[in-house]
Amino acid sequence: MLLRLVEGEQVILRTRAHHRALIPAAVNLLVTIALMSFLLGYLTRDTQPEFVQQYSHIAVFLVWAAGLLSLGLGTLKPLIGWLNRFTFLTTDRLVEKNLVGAPQPTVIPLALLSQHQIKRTNMQEMAGAGDLVLIHGAYGQHQRTRLRDLPDPEGFNTLLAQELGEYRRRAQARAAAAQQAQFSAAARGDVHGASFGAGRV
């Protein structure tokens, strides 16, 4: 399911990992298909010795079983994980979650975010991807979260900085308004108390 928003919260950006994250899955697909084709062709040749031909059906079954297992774990599972995993930037938080099923989402409120910077390898830079390292926490206890293989990491980092600045300005405005309301309430209480005391005299 999509991200549930609290009242007043808006999604600024939704993205998923760069497609370079699928390179290992693609390599596994090509290697598995090539190896299966070679082994199946080798085992089913008419020139094989008689004992090989006698048990070739068992060997063919084992090749198919191993190949399908490799494709399922090494290609299909990473592909589904890539399609299912999204990163959201909202007006209040950063969220990395699966649209369907576990694991638990990674949620970082903007109020707790203290630092964010891009880290990238040469291969990531060539592909236009990068990792975003986030330092967040409160009361002197901070932790590091890494959002891996983001597409256009510079754009994401710039947008995050802008949204973080907007969030802090809104928080300051709310704090100032709350403080002003307290002062106004206290002033009204003082005036009411003074009037009440004057009436008794």
PAZAPA-4460 file (N, C-alpha, C; in steps of 0.05 Angstrom, whole numbers, plus 32768, in hexadecimal, padded with zeros to 4 digits):
% residues 201
    n_x    n_y    n_z   ca_x   ca_y   ca_z    c_x    c_y    c_z   seq   type   mol
   8011   7FE8   8000   8000   8000   8000   8011   8019   8000     1      M     A
   8006   8030   7FF7   8015   8048   7FF7   8019   8053   8013     2      L     A
   8029   8068   8015   8030   8073   802F   8018   8081   803B     3      L     A
   8013   807B   8055   7FFE   8089   8064   8008   80A3   806E     4      R     A
   7FFA   80B8   8069   8002   80D3   8071   7FF2   80DD   8089     5      L     A
   7FFF   80EC   809A   7FF1   80F9   80B0   7FE4   8113   80A6     6      V     A
   7FD3   811F   80B6   7FC5   8137   80AE   7FD9   814D   80A7     7      E     A
   7FD6   8159   8090   7FE7   816F   8087   8001   8166   807A     8      G     A
   8007   814C   807A   8020   8142   806D   801C   813E   804F     9      E     A
   8030   8144   8040   802F   8141   8023   8048   8132   8019    10      Q     A
   8045   8122   8005   805C   8114   7FF8   8069   8128   7FE5    11      V     A
   8083   812C   7FE9   8092   813E   7FD8   809F   812E   7FC1    12      I     A
   80A9   8116   7FC7   80B7   8105   7FB3   80B3   80E8   7FBA    13      L     A
   80AF   80D8   7FA5   80AF   80BB   7FA8   80C2   80AF   7F93    14      R     A
   80D4   809E   7F9C   80E7   8093   7F8A   80EF   8077   7F93    15      T     A
   80FD   8068   7F82   8108   804E   7F8A   8125   804D   7F82    16      R     A
   8133   8039   7F8A   814F   8036   7F84   8155   8037   7F66    17      A     A
   816C   8041   7F5F   8175   8042   7F43   8175   8026   7F38    18      H     A
   8170   8024   7F1D   816F   800A   7F11   818A   7FFB   7F11    19      H     A
   81A0   8009   7F18   81B9   7FFB   7F1A   81B9   7FE6   7F30    20      R     A
   81A6   7FE9   7F43   81A3   7FD5   7F58   819B   7FBA   7F4D    21      A     A
   8192   7FBA   7F34   8189   7FA0   7F28   81A0   7F93   7F18    22      L     A
   81B7   7F9F   7F17   81CD   7F93   7F08   81D4   7F77   7F12    23      I     A
   81D7   7F72   7F2C   81DD   7F56   7F34   81C7   7F43   7F2C    24      P     A
   81AE   7F4C   7F2D   8198   7F3A   7F24   819A   7F34   7F06    25      A     A
   81A1   7F48   7EF6   81A4   7F44   7EDA   81BB   7F32   7ED3    26      A     A
   81D1   7F35   7EE1   81E8   7F24   7EDD   81E1   7F07   7EE4    27      V     A
   81D3   7F04   7EFB   81CB   7EE9   7F03   81B9   7EDC   7EEE    28      N     A
   81A7   7EEC   7EE2   8195   7EE2   7ECD   81A5   7ED8   7EB5    29      L     A
   81B8   7EE8   7EAC   81C7   7EE0   7E94   81D9   7EC8   7E99    30      L     A
   81E6   7EC8   7EB0   81F8   7EB1   7EB6   81E8   7E98   7EBA    31      V     A
   81D2   7E99   7EC8   81C1   7E81   7ECC   81B7   7E76   7EB2    32      T     A
   81AD   7E87   7EA1   81A2   7E7E   7E87   81B8   7E71   7E76    33      I     A
   81CF   7E7E   7E76   81E6   7E74   7E66   81EF   7E59   7E70    34      A     A
   81F1   7E56   7E8B   81FA   7E3D   7E97   81E6   7E27   7E93    35      L     A
   81CC   7E2E   7E96   81B7   7E1A   7E91   81B7   7E10   7E74    36      M     A
   81BA   7E23   7E62   81BA   7E1B   7E45   81D1   7E09   7E3F    37      S     A
   81E8   7E0F   7E4A   8200   7DFE   7E45   81FC   7DE2   7E51    38      F     A
   81F3   7DE1   7E6A   81F0   7DC7   7E77   81DA   7DB6   7E6A    39      L     A
   81C4   7DC3   7E63   81AE   7DB3   7E56   81B6   7DA9   7E3B    40      L     A
   81C5   7DBA   7E2C   81CE   7DB1   7E12   81E3   7D9B   7E14    41      G     A
   81F4   7D9D   7E29   8208   7D88   7E2C   81FC   7D6E   7E35    42      Y     A
   81E8   7D6F   7E47   81DD   7D56   7E51   81CA   7D48   7E3D    43      L     A
   81BF   7D56   7E2B   81AC   7D4A   7E18   81B8   7D43   7DFD    44      T     A
   81D2   7D45   7DFA   81DF   7D3E   7DE1   81DD   7D20   7DDC    45      R     A
   81DA   7D19   7DC3   81D8   7CFC   7DBC   81F3   7CEE   7DBE    46      D     A
   8209   7CFE   7DBF   8223   7CF2   7DBF   822D   7CEB   7DDC    47      T     A
   821B   7CF0   7DEF   8223   7CEA   7E0B   8225   7CCC   7E0F    48      Q     A
   8237   7CC4   7E21   8238   7CA7   7E28   821D   7C9C   7E31    49      P     A
   821A   7C82   7E30   8200   7C76   7E36   81F8   7C7B   7E53    50      E     A
   820A   7C7A   7E66   8203   7C7E   7E82   81FA   7C9A   7E87    51      F     A
   8205   7CAE   7E78   81FD   7CCA   7E7B   81E1   7CCD   7E70    52      V     A
   81DB   7CC1   7E58   81C1   7CC2   7E4D   81AC   7CB5   7E5E    53      Q     A
   81B4   7CA0   7E6C   81A2   7C91   7E7D   8198   7CA2   7E95    54      Q     A
   81A9   7CB3   7E9F   81A1   7CC4   7EB6   819F   7CE1   7EAF    55      Y     A
   819D   7CE7   7E95   819C   7D03   7E8C   8183   7D11   7E96    56      S     A
   816C   7D02   7E98   8153   7D0F   7EA1   8156   7D19   7EBE    57      H     A
   8165   7D0A   7ECE   8169   7D14   7EEA   817A   7D2D   7EEA    58      I     A
   8190   7D2C   7EDA   81A2   7D43   7ED8   8193   7D5B   7ECD    59      A     A
   8182   7D57   7EB9   8173   7D6E   7EAE   8160   7D7A   7EC3    60      V     A
   8153   7D68   7ED2   8142   7D72   7EE8   8152   7D83   7EFC    61      F     A
   8169   7D79   7F04   8179   7D88   7F17   8183   7DA3   7F0C    62      L     A
   818A   7DA3   7EF2   8192   7DBD   7EE6   817B   7DD0   7EE6    63      V     A
   8163   7DC7   7EDE   814C   7DD9   7EDE   8145   7DE3   7EFB    64      W     A
   8147   7DD1   7F0E   8140   7DD8   7F2A   8154   7DED   7F34    65      A     A
   816E   7DE8   7F30   8182   7DFB   7F39   8180   7E16   7F2A    66      A     A
   817A   7E14   7F10   8178   7E2D   7F00   8160   7E3E   7F09    67      G     A
   8149   7E31   7F0D   8131   7E40   7F16   8135   7E4B   7F32    68      L     A
   8143   7E3C   7F43   8149   7E47   7F5E   815B   7E5F   7F5D    69      L     A
   816F   7E5E   7F4C   8181   7E74   7F48   8173   7E8D   7F3D    70      S     A
   8161   7E88   7F29   8152   7E9E   7F1E   813F   7EAA   7F32    71      L     A
   8133   7E99   7F42   8120   7EA3   7F56   812D   7EB4   7F6C    72      G     A
   8143   7EAA   7F77   8151   7EB8   7F8D   8163   7ECE   7F83    73      L     A
   8170   7ECA   7F6C   8184   7EDD   7F63   8179   7EF2   7F51    74      G     A
   8162   7EEE   7F44   8158   7F01   7F31   813C   7F0B   7F38    75      T     A
   8129   7EF8   7F3C   810D   7F00   7F40   810A   7F0E   7F5B    76      L     A
   8116   7F03   7F70   8113   7F0F   7F8B   811E   7F2B   7F8C    77      K     A
   8137   7F30   7F82   8141   7F4C   7F82   812F   7F5F   7F71    78      P     A
   8125   7F55   7F5B   8114   7F65   7F4A   80FA   7F6E   7F58    79      L     A
   80ED   7F5A   7F65   80D5   7F61   7F74   80DB   7F74   7F8B    80      I     A
   80F1   7F6F   7F99   80F9   7F82   7FAE   80FE   7F9E   7FA4    81      G     A
   810A   7FA0   7F8D   810F   7FBB   7F82   80F5   7FC9   7F7A    82      W     A
   80E3   7FBA   7F6E   80C9   7FC5   7F66   80B8   7FCD   7F7E    83      L     A
   80BC   7FBF   7F94   80AA   7FC2   7FAB   80B4   7FD8   7FBF    84      N     A
   80CE   7FDF   7FBD   80DA   7FF1   7FD1   80DA   800D   7FC7    85      R     A
   80CF   8020   7FD7   80CE   803C   7FCF   80D9   804D   7FE5    86      F     A
   80E3   8065   7FDD   80EC   8079   7FF0   80DA   8092   7FED    87      T     A
   80CF   809B   8003   80BD   80B2   8003   80CA   80C9   8012    88      F     A
   80C8   80E1   8007   80CF   80FA   8015   80B5   8109   8018    89      L     A
   80AD   810E   8031   8094   811E   8036   809C   8138   8044    90      T     A
   8087   8147   804A   808C   8160   8058   8094   815C   8075    91      T     A
   8092   8143   807F   8098   813E   809C   80AE   8129   80A0    92      D     A
   80B4   8118   808C   80C5   8101   8091   80D0   80F5   8078    93      R     A
   80E4   80E3   807C   80EE   80D2   8067   80E6   80B6   806D    94      L     A
   80DB   80A8   8059   80D2   808C   805E   80DC   807A   8047    95      V     A
   80E7   8064   804F   80EF   804F   803B   80DF   8036   8043    96      E     A
   80CE   802D   8031   80BC   8016   8038   80B5   8006   8020    97      K     A
   80AB   7FEE   8025   80A0   7FDD   8011   8082   7FE4   800E    98      N     A
   8079   7FE4   7FF5   805C   7FE8   7FF1   804C   7FD1   7FFA    99      L     A
   8057   7FB9   7FF9   8049   7FA1   8001   805B   7F90   8013   100      V     A
   8052   7F89   802B   8060   7F76   803C   8077   7F83   804C   101      G     A
   8085   7F71   805B   809C   7F79   806B   80B3   7F7F   8059   102      A     A
   80C9   7F8A   8063   80CF   7F90   807F   80C3   7FAB   8088   103      P     A
   80C8   7FB1   80A2   80BE   7FCA   80AD   80CB   7FE2   809F   104      Q     A
   80BC   7FF7   809C   80C7   800F   808E   80DC   801D   809E   105      P     A
   80ED   802B   8090   8100   803E   809C   80F4   8059   809C   106      T     A
   80EF   8065   80B4   80E2   807F   80B6   80F5   8092   80C5   107      V     A
   80FB   80A9   80B8   810C   80BD   80C4   80FD   80D8   80C5   108      I     A
   80F3   80E1   80DC   80E6   80FB   80DD   80F9   8111   80D6   109      P     A
   80F1   8125   80C8   8103   813B   80C1   810B   814A   80DA   110      L     A
   80FB   8149   80EF   8102   8156   8108   811B   814A   8115   111      A     A
   8121   8131   810F   8138   8123   811B   8150   8122   8108   112      L     A
   814D   812D   80F0   8163   812B   80DC   8176   8142   80E0   113      L     A
   8190   813B   80E5   81A4   814F   80EA   81B8   8153   80D3   114      S     A
   81BE   813D   80C4   81D1   813F   80AE   81C8   812D   8097   115      Q     A
   81CF   8135   807F   81CA   8124   8068   81DF   812A   8053   116      H     A
   81EB   8115   8047   81FF   8119   8033   8200   8102   8020   117      Q     A
   820B   8107   8008   820C   80F3   7FF3   8226   80E4   7FF5   118      I     A
   8225   80C9   7FF2   823C   80B8   7FF0   8238   80A7   7FD7   119      K     A
   824D   80A6   7FC6   824A   8097   7FAD   8265   808B   7FA5   120      R     A
   8264   8074   7F98   827B   8068   7F8C   827E   8072   7F6F   121      T     A
   8294   806B   7F63   8298   8072   7F47   8283   8066   7F35   122      N     A
   827C   804D   7F3A   8268   803F   7F2A   824D   804D   7F2D   123      M     A
   8246   8054   7F46   822D   8063   7F4A   822D   807D   7F3C   124      Q     A
   8243   808B   7F3C   8245   80A5   7F2F   8241   80A3   7F11   125      E     A
   824D   808E   7F05   824A   8089   7EE9   822C   8083   7EE1   126      M     A
   821E   8076   7EF4   8202   806E   7EEE   81EF   8084   7EF6   127      A     A
   81F8   8099   7F03   81E6   80AE   7F0C   81D7   80A7   7F26   128      G     A
   81E3   8096   7F36   81D7   808E   7F4F   81E9   8095   7F67   129      A     A
   81DF   8091   7F7F   81EF   8097   7F97   81E0   8090   7FB0   130      G     A
   81EF   808E   7FC6   81E3   8089   7FE0   81DF   80A3   7FEF   131      D     A
   81CA   80A5   7FFF   81C5   80BC   8010   81C8   80B3   802D   132      L     A
   81DC   80BF   803B   81E1   80B8   8056   81D3   80CC   8068   133      V     A
   81C3   80C2   807B   81B3   80D3   808D   81BC   80CF   80A9   134      L     A
   81C1   80E5   80B8   81C7   80E4   80D4   81AF   80EF   80E3   135      I     A
   81A3   80E0   80F5   818B   80E9   8102   8189   80DD   811E   136      H     A
   817A   80EB   812F   8177   80E2   814B   8171   80FA   815C   137      G     A
   8171   80F5   8177   816B   810A   818A   8178   8103   81A5   138      A     A
   817B   8117   81B5   8186   8114   81D0   81A1   8108   81D0   139      Y     A
   81B2   810F   81BC   81CD   8106   81BB   81D0   80EA   81B0   140      G     A
   81BB   80DD   81A9   81BC   80C2   819E   81B5   80C3   8180   141      Q     A
   81C8   80C0   816F   81C4   80C2   8152   81CB   80A8   8145   142      H     A
   81BE   80A3   812E   81C4   808B   811E   81C6   8093   8101   143      Q     A
   81D2   8081   80F2   81D7   8086   80D6   81C6   8073   80C5   144      R     A
   81B8   807F   80B2   81A8   806F   809F   81B2   8075   8083   145      T     A
   81B4   8060   8072   81BE   8063   8057   81A8   805B   8043   146      R     A
   819F   806E   8033   818D   8068   801D   819E   8062   8004   147      L     A
   819D   804A   7FFB   81B0   8040   7FE7   81A5   8044   7FCA   148      R     A
   81B8   804A   7FB9   81B3   804B   7F9C   819B   805C   7F94   149      D     A
   819A   8074   7F9F   8185   8087   7F97   818B   8092   7F7B   150      L     A
   8177   8094   7F6A   817B   80A2   7F50   817D   80C0   7F55   151      P     A
   818E   80CE   7F46   8191   80EB   7F49   8194   80F3   7F67   152      D     A
   81AA   80E9   7F74   81AD   80EF   7F90   81B0   810D   7F96   153      P     A
   81BD   811C   7F83   81C0   8139   7F88   81A5   8147   7F8A   154      E     A
   8193   8140   7F77   8178   814C   7F77   8169   8144   7F90   155      G     A
   816B   812B   7F99   815D   8122   7FB1   8168   8131   7FC9   156      F     A
   8183   8133   7FCB   8190   8141   7FE1   8188   815E   7FE3   157      N     A
   8187   816B   7FCB   817F   8188   7FCA   8162   818B   7FD3   158      T     A
   8151   817A   7FC9   8134   817B   7FD1   8131   8176   7FEF   159      L     A
   8140   8163   7FF9   813F   815D   8016   8148   8175   8026   160      L     A
   815D   8183   801E   8166   819B   802C   8151   81B1   802C   161      A     A
   8144   81B4   8015   812F   81C9   8014   8118   81C2   8026   162      Q     A
   8110   81A9   8025   80F9   81A0   8035   80FF   81A1   8053   163      E     A
   8118   819B   805A   8121   819C   8076   8120   81B9   8080   164      L     A
   8129   81CC   806F   8128   81E8   8076   810B   81F1   807A   165      G     A
   80FA   81E9   8068   80DD   81F1   806B   80D1   81E5   8084   166      E     A
   80D8   81CC   808A   80CE   81C0   80A2   80D7   81CF   80BB   167      Y     A
   80F0   81D7   80BC   80FA   81E5   80D4   80ED   8201   80D6   168      R     A
   80E8   820E   80C0   80DB   8228   80C1   80BE   8225   80CB   169      R     A
   80B1   8210   80C2   8095   820B   80CC   8096   8205   80EA   170      R     A
   80A9   81F5   80F3   80AB   81EE   810F   80B1   8207   8120   171      A     A
   80C2   8219   8116   80C7   8231   8125   80AF   8243   8126   172      Q     A
   80A0   8244   8110   8087   8254   8110   8073   8249   8123   173      A     A
   8070   822F   8124   805D   8223   8137   8065   8228   8154   174      R     A
   8080   8226   8159   8089   822B   8174   8085   8248   817C   175      A     A
   808A   825B   816A   8085   8277   8170   8068   827C   8174   176      A     A
   8056   8270   8164   8039   8274   8168   8030   8269   8183   177      A     A
   803B   8251   818A   8033   8246   81A4   803C   8257   81BB   178      A     A
   8055   8262   81B9   805F   8273   81CE   804F   828D   81D0   179      Q     A
   8047   8298   81B9   8037   82B0   81B9   801B   82AB   81C5   180      Q     A
   8010   8293   81C0   7FF6   828C   81CB   7FF8   8289   81EA   181      A     A
   800F   827E   81F3   8013   827C   8210   8015   8298   821D   182      Q     A
   8024   82AA   8210   8026   82C5   821B   800B   82D3   821B   183      F     A
   7FFB   82CF   8206   7FE1   82DC   8204   7FCF   82D2   821A   184      S     A
   7FCF   82B7   821E   7FBF   82AB   8233   7FC7   82B5   824F   185      A     A
   7FE2   82B7   8253   7FEB   82C0   826D   7FE4   82DD   8271   186      A     A
   7FE5   82ED   825C   7FDE   830A   825E   7FC0   830D   8265   187      A     A
   7FAF   82FD   8258   7F93   82FE   825D   7F8D   82F6   827A   188      R     A
   7F9C   82E2   8284   7F98   82D9   829F   7FA0   82EF   82B3   189      G     A
   7FB6   82FD   82AD   7FBE   8313   82BF   7FAA   8329   82C0   190      D     A
   7F9F   8330   82A8   7F8B   8346   82A7   7F72   833E   82B6   191      V     A
   7F6A   8325   82B2   7F52   831B   82BF   7F56   831B   82DE   192      H     A
   7F6D   8312   82E6   7F73   8311   8303   7F74   832D   830F   193      G     A
   7F7F   8340   8300   7F81   835C   830A   7F65   8368   830C   194      A     A
   7F54   8363   82F9   7F39   836E   82F9   7F29   8362   8310   195      S     A
   7F2D   8348   8314   7F1E   833B   832A   7F27   8345   8345   196      F     A
   7F41   834A   8348   7F4B   8355   8361   7F41   8371   8366   197      G     A
   7F40   8381   8351   7F37   839D   8354   7F1A   839E   835B   198      A     A
   7F0A   838B   8351   7EED   838B   8358   7EE9   8385   8375   199      G     A
   7EFA   8374   8381   7EF6   836C   839D   7EFE   8384   83AF   200      R     A
   7F12   8394   83A7   7F19   83AB   83B7   7F03   83BF   83B6   201      V     A
***
